[in-house]
Amino acid sequence: MSTRKLRSHSSRPIRKNGPKPPKKRSSNVKSTKTDADILSPTAMENLYYIAHNAADCLKFRGFGWPRSNKKKKK
């Protein structure tokens, strides 16, 4: 007898390195993404707890300094 493992008949065949088929989405699925107000009281309270100064505040809101993380060459 061989020591080969047998798969059940209900399992799908194993695919190797083949392209995966795209997942189908239902046409009636609505996007849950809403526009966030970054100046709302809740957003400002969250910012109060995570930002340590004005520069951090602007950085978290997407208004960071250009080339701020590059080091100067000697």
Secondary structure as UniProt FT lines:
FT   TURN            9..10
FT   TURN            27..28
FT   TURN            38..39
FT   HELIX           41..50
FT   HELIX           54..60
FT   TURN            61..62
FT   TURN            66..69
//
